[in-house]
Amino acid sequence: MPCLLRNPFLLAAAGRRRVAMLASRSERLRRERKADEKVERFNRMMDLCASAEDLHGTERIFQRLVRDKQEPNDLSLALLVAASAEAREIVRAEMWLRRFMRAKLGEIRQHPRVTRSLIAAGARSMVEEEEDSSAVRRFSSLVATSKGDLDDTKLQKLEESFAAALKECQPMSSVTKHLYEELLQCLAGLGKKAQIQSRLQEMAKLGVPANTLTYGIIVNALRPTEQDLLFASQLFQQVEESGLMPSLPLFNAMLKVCARAADLDRAKSWFQKIYDASLQPNILSFNNLLGACTMFGSVSEARAVLERMTKAQVSPDSFSYLWMIKVSGRRGGKAAEACLEEARHQELKLDTGMYNAVFRAYLAEEETPETPKNVKRLFEQMELDEIRADGMSLSSLAYAYAMQNEVERAEDLIFQARQESGRQRPEFFACLLFAYARKRGSRSRKAERAFRDLVDSGLAPTPAMLRYLRMAMPTEAEQLMAELGVSEKSVCVGGGEELVKPIA
């Protein structure tokens, strides 16, 4: 045998076989990597459609993925179910789940994205149909119910649930990564910078290192504070130092957090860095920059961005004009409505949010006899455009009737607004108190009832609400506030529900 191995012909043949085997393995790995990258690109497009509640768009992309002879992964299937749930097509979500179960394509039901979407859509029973003891599902359920109401105590329970869920998952699985990303999102919302860094290190040790998408999820969830903006820059630097190529979605996340913080200078700087990285800004990039202009309050800067979009051959969409309407609303209702008509002239699809921004602009002006007329006229136009009114639209119309002392009509509209919203909102109580303050006397009992309901619902009153209460109940307001434990220190300052100027 040793003699055979020393035979130069045999050695050459063995060498050729080894080279061929390595080349074949390398080619196979390359095909798998390219296929995986292709599926991830499809997944990103599906994720965008699902987040926009565009179910048909998500399904079309899924069909393209299959026609392209790519094998969908767990995330692809989960996004299809989630898109159905987020579009409130619960029957369709159940159909997809059953189809995947019959095809034995994995436990999609307990995927975090599916669990969160089904719970948000009110289909908790679908989540709990199987294996009530699933720690993964319990964690995702806890995340879904904690959003917007997370504190340190709830975070501790969340991390305990996360630890249990992690034990159920296979190492280096997509579910493990999504669990980490959900936890990181919660940590970012509370500004837990040290814990975020610790979890990122854990991910690397487990073989599921953070990618640019993970960093984008963290940045998107950060608070609009100076400290968090600096932390976002630190995370971006980590991306570069780790050898990852900063992606356009990550730049867009940086722009978005700057917009929320109304930091226009930083936003403009990050926008320029997109070009510096040899990338081209997309519609989301421009819209986030418009958002920064709007939050900063500069109409001229926003108009300059809109012109820059046209030069870059990026067509403004409805979101672009929504920002334009909002920032123009600082100059009054007429300016906001002019932007709405500009969007109509551009043949863009007008939506409820755009009309609501114009309503808000008119109601924020100093009240004149024309104010309620303008709101009513605009609402009629909204109906002619066959755009569905939501709770904000209806409460805006209720304010218009309250300005004309038509209290019962205002009450009817607030009732309708509550039904449409499915929950109590601060602006509904503010509108009722405003109406009762305008027409005093017999309305004081109703003002008391509305204020009690406000406190019972767990919502914090605003300075405007207290002002309206005192006007509706001049001699009893202070006693009622003391009884309910409400003081000037406990009010919510700067709430978005203060749509109108103080009553003269």
Residue, then its C-alpha position, 0 to 999 in steps of 0.5 A: m500500500p505504501c508503494l502505491l501511495r508513492n506512485p506519482f501517477l496515483l498521487a497526481a490522480a488523488g490530487r486532481r480528485r481533491v482539487a475537483m472535490l474542493a472546487s465542487r464544494s466551493e461551488r455548492l457553497r456559493r450557490e447556497r449563499k447566493a440562493d440564501e441572499k436571493v431569498e433574503r432580498f425577497n424577504r426584505m421586500m415582503d417585510l416592507c409590504a407586510s409592514a405597510e399592510d399590503l397583503h396582495g403585494t406580499e403574496r405577489i412577491f412570495q409567488r415570484l420567489v417560488r417561480d424563481k425556484q427559490e426555497p422559502n425559509d421560515l421567515s418567508l412563510a412567517l411574513l406571509v402569515a404576518a401580512s395576512a394578520e396585519a391586514r386583518e385577514i385572519v381567515r387567510a392567515e389561518m389558511w396559510l398556517r394550515r397549508f404550511m402545517r400540511a406541507k410540514l414546512g416548520e412550526i411557523r405558528q410560533h415564529p415571533r413575527v407571526t405570534r406578534s401579528l396575530i395577537a395585535a390583530g386580536a387572534r390570540s386564540m390562533v396563537e394558543e391553539e397548540e402547545d400552550s407551554s411554548a416558551v417562544r410563543r409566550f415571549s413573543s406574546l409578552v413583547a406584543t403586549s408590552k410595546g408602548d407600556l414597557d418599564d424596568t419591572k416588565l423588562q425583567k419579566l421579559e428577560e426571564s421569558f426570553a431566557a426560557a424561550l432561548k432554551e427551546c430554540q436550536p442554536m444558530s437558528s433564524v428563530t434564535k436571531h429573531l428572539y434576540e432582535e425582539l429583545l434588543q428592540c425592547l432594550a433600545g426603547l428603554g435606552k438600555k445601552a449596556q444591555i444592548q452591547s451585552r446581548l450583541q456579544e452573546m449573539a456573536k458567541l452563539g453563532v448568530p452575529a448581528n447584521t446590518l438589519t439587526y443594527g437597524i432594528i435597534v436604531n429604529a427603536l431608540r428614543p429621540t434624545e441626545q444620548d440615544l443619537l450618540f449611541a446610534s452613531q456608536l452602533f454605526q461605527q461598530v458596524e463598520e469596525s466589524g467589517l459589515m458594509p453599512s446598508l441603505p436601510l441602516f442609513n435610513a434608520m439613522l435618518k429616522v431617529c434624527a427626524r424623531a429628535a427634530d435634529l435636522d443638521r444631523a439628518k442632513s449629515w447622514f443623508q450626505k453619508i449615503y452618497d459618501a458610501s456610494l449608495q443612492p438614497n431611495i424614497l424612504s431616505f428622502n421621506n425621513l429627511l422630510g420628516a426631520c424638516t417637519m419636526f424641526g419646523s422648516v417649510s423652506e428646507a422641506r420644499a428644498v428636499l422635495e425639489r431635490m427628490t425631483k432632480a434625483q428622479v425619485s417621485p414623491d409619494s403620499f408619505s412625502y406629501l403627508w410630511m409637506i402638509k404637516v410642516s406647511g400646517r405651521r403656516g395655517g390651514k390654507a397652506a396645509e390644504a394647498c399641499l393636499e391639492e398639490a398632491r391631488h394634482q400629482e395624481l397621488k393617492l390621498d389618504t386619511g392621514m393627509y386629511n387629518a393633518v389639514f384638519r389639525a392645521y385648521l384647528a390649531e389656528e386662532e379660532t374665527p367663524e371660518t374655522p368650523k366651516n373650513v373643517k366641515r367643508l374639508f370633511e365633505q370633500m373627504e367623503l367625496d373622495e371616498i376616503r374613510a374617516d378614522g377616530m381623528s377625522l371624526s373628532s376633528l369634525a366634532y371640534a367644528y360642531a363644538m365651536q358652533n355650540e352644537v354639543e349633541r352633534a359633537e357628542d354623536l361624533i365622539f361616540q362614532a370616533r370611539q367605535e371607529s378607534g376601538r379604544q379611548r383616546p385623549e383627544f376624545f375627552a379633550c373635545l367633549l370637555f371643550a364642548y361643555a366649556r363652550k356651553r356652560g350651565s346644564r353641561s357641568r354634570k356631563a363635564e364631570r362625567a367625562f373627566r371621571d371617565l378620563v381618569d378611570s381610563g388611565l389617561a393623563p389630563t392635559p393643561a387644556m383639559l383642566r382649563y376646559l374643566r374649570m370653565a365648564m365647572p367654575t365652582e366645582a372643578e378644584q374639588l373634583m380634581a382633589e377627589l380624583g387625585v389630579s393636580e397640575k403636576s400630574v398632567c400630561v404636558g405637550g399632548g397631541e390632543e390639544l388641537v385648539k387654542p384656549i377659549a377666550 
